[in-house]
Amino acid sequence: MATPSPLKPIKDALRSLSHKSRLEKLGLAAAFLIKERTAEGKDVDGDNFAKYSEDYAEKRRSENLPTHPVNLEFNAIDGMMHSIDHLVARDASKVVLYLRGSRNRRIARYHNKLGAGKSKVIRRFWGLNNDEQTKISELVQLDLKEVLGGIK
């Protein structure tokens, strides 16, 4: 009878960590952190977003939308911020955040890289800052403790 490898419990734990449901949780958490920070009017670095232009602020007011904080949300049903989603790789090796819909991806690109409006204002919202990455890491650590707690 073969002696089990002393690394087998660790390999099993790592395999368990890449289980799809755990990655689903991480994807949801990452999307939530981006949405929460952006709703507070903060960019990925934690700075306040640049104000809306006066023309755009007037358009928002005419739609009964707030102009402060700048939260990049215009349509509460299918707008850019509500289109943030995630996919878990079929082999459960990774989770990827994305925006549903080509229109929402285009708007996000303007805000995040190209610059929005006539002034080409960049409002970087996409991504996770150090504090948010730490929160995600803490979730992974909790999962690891749970998995390792089951190893005898």
C-alpha positions as CSV (number, residue, x, y, z in Angstrom):
1,M,0.0,0.0,0.0
2,A,1.4,3.4,-1.0
3,T,2.1,6.0,1.6
4,P,0.0,9.2,1.0
5,S,2.0,12.2,0.0
6,P,2.3,14.7,2.9
7,L,1.5,17.4,0.3
8,K,-1.9,15.9,-0.6
9,P,-3.9,17.9,2.0
10,I,-2.3,21.1,0.8
11,K,-3.0,20.2,-2.8
12,D,-6.6,19.3,-1.9
13,A,-7.0,22.6,-0.1
14,L,-5.7,24.6,-3.1
15,R,-8.0,22.7,-5.4
16,S,-10.9,23.4,-3.1
17,L,-10.1,27.2,-3.1
18,S,-10.5,27.3,-6.8
19,H,-14.0,25.9,-6.6
20,K,-16.4,27.8,-8.7
21,S,-18.6,29.0,-5.8
22,R,-15.6,30.5,-4.0
23,L,-14.7,32.4,-7.2
24,E,-18.3,33.5,-7.7
25,K,-18.1,35.0,-4.2
26,L,-14.8,36.9,-5.0
27,G,-16.3,38.2,-8.3
28,L,-19.4,39.5,-6.5
29,A,-17.3,41.1,-3.9
30,A,-15.0,42.8,-6.4
31,A,-17.9,44.1,-8.4
32,F,-19.6,45.3,-5.2
33,L,-16.5,47.2,-4.1
34,I,-16.2,49.0,-7.4
35,K,-19.9,49.9,-7.4
36,E,-19.8,51.1,-3.7
37,R,-16.8,53.3,-4.2
38,T,-18.1,54.8,-7.4
39,A,-21.5,55.5,-5.8
40,E,-19.6,57.5,-3.2
41,G,-18.0,59.6,-5.9
42,K,-14.5,58.2,-5.5
43,D,-12.1,57.1,-8.2
44,V,-9.9,54.0,-8.0
45,D,-7.3,56.0,-6.1
46,G,-9.8,57.2,-3.5
47,D,-10.0,60.8,-4.9
48,N,-13.2,62.6,-5.6
49,F,-14.3,62.4,-9.3
50,A,-14.1,65.7,-11.2
51,K,-17.4,67.6,-11.3
52,Y,-19.9,67.1,-14.1
53,S,-19.7,69.8,-16.8
54,E,-22.5,72.4,-16.3
55,D,-24.3,71.2,-19.5
56,Y,-24.3,67.6,-18.3
57,A,-25.2,68.7,-14.7
58,E,-28.2,70.5,-16.2
59,K,-29.2,67.4,-18.2
60,R,-29.0,65.3,-15.0
61,R,-31.1,67.9,-13.1
62,S,-33.8,67.7,-15.9
63,E,-33.9,64.0,-15.3
64,N,-34.2,64.5,-11.5
65,L,-30.8,62.9,-11.0
66,P,-28.3,64.2,-8.4
67,T,-25.2,66.1,-9.6
68,H,-23.3,65.4,-6.4
69,P,-21.6,63.2,-5.7
70,V,-20.4,62.4,-9.3
71,N,-21.3,58.7,-9.3
72,L,-21.3,57.8,-13.1
73,E,-24.9,56.5,-12.8
74,F,-27.5,57.8,-15.2
75,N,-29.7,54.8,-15.7
76,A,-30.6,52.8,-12.6
77,I,-31.9,49.8,-14.6
78,D,-29.4,49.0,-17.3
79,G,-26.8,51.7,-17.0
80,M,-23.0,51.3,-16.9
81,M,-22.7,50.8,-13.2
82,H,-25.5,48.2,-13.1
83,S,-23.9,46.3,-15.9
84,I,-20.8,45.3,-13.9
85,D,-20.7,41.5,-13.8
86,H,-18.3,38.7,-13.5
87,L,-17.5,35.3,-15.1
88,V,-15.8,32.3,-13.6
89,A,-13.6,30.4,-16.0
90,R,-15.0,27.0,-16.9
91,D,-12.0,25.3,-15.2
92,A,-12.5,27.5,-12.1
93,S,-9.0,28.9,-12.5
94,K,-10.0,32.6,-12.4
95,V,-12.8,35.1,-12.2
96,V,-13.0,38.1,-14.6
97,L,-15.0,41.3,-14.1
98,Y,-16.6,42.9,-17.2
99,L,-19.4,45.2,-18.2
100,R,-22.4,43.8,-20.0
101,G,-23.3,45.5,-23.3
102,S,-21.2,47.2,-25.9
103,R,-22.7,50.7,-25.1
104,N,-21.8,50.4,-21.4
105,R,-18.3,49.2,-22.2
106,R,-17.9,52.2,-24.6
107,I,-19.1,54.7,-21.9
108,A,-16.8,53.1,-19.3
109,R,-13.8,53.4,-21.7
110,Y,-14.5,57.1,-22.1
111,H,-14.7,57.6,-18.3
112,N,-11.7,55.4,-17.5
113,K,-9.2,56.0,-20.4
114,L,-10.2,58.3,-23.2
115,G,-11.9,61.1,-21.3
116,A,-15.6,61.9,-21.3
117,G,-17.3,64.9,-22.8
118,K,-15.8,67.9,-24.6
119,S,-13.3,68.4,-21.8
120,K,-12.2,64.7,-22.0
121,V,-12.4,64.3,-18.2
122,I,-11.0,61.0,-17.0
123,R,-12.8,59.4,-14.0
124,R,-10.9,56.2,-13.3
125,F,-13.4,53.9,-11.6
126,W,-12.4,50.5,-13.0
127,G,-10.2,48.3,-10.9
128,L,-9.5,47.7,-7.3
129,N,-7.3,49.9,-5.1
130,N,-5.0,48.6,-2.4
131,D,-7.6,48.7,0.3
132,E,-10.1,46.8,-1.9
133,Q,-7.5,44.3,-2.8
134,T,-6.8,43.7,0.9
135,K,-10.6,43.1,1.4
136,I,-10.5,40.5,-1.4
137,S,-7.4,38.9,0.1
138,E,-9.1,38.7,3.5
139,L,-12.0,36.8,1.9
140,V,-9.5,34.4,0.3
141,Q,-7.8,34.0,3.7
142,L,-11.1,33.2,5.4
143,D,-11.8,30.6,2.7
144,L,-8.3,29.1,3.2
145,K,-8.8,28.9,7.0
146,E,-12.2,27.1,6.4
147,V,-10.6,24.7,3.9
148,L,-7.5,24.0,6.1
149,G,-9.7,23.7,9.2
150,G,-11.2,20.6,7.6
151,I,-7.8,18.9,7.1
152,K,-6.9,16.3,9.7
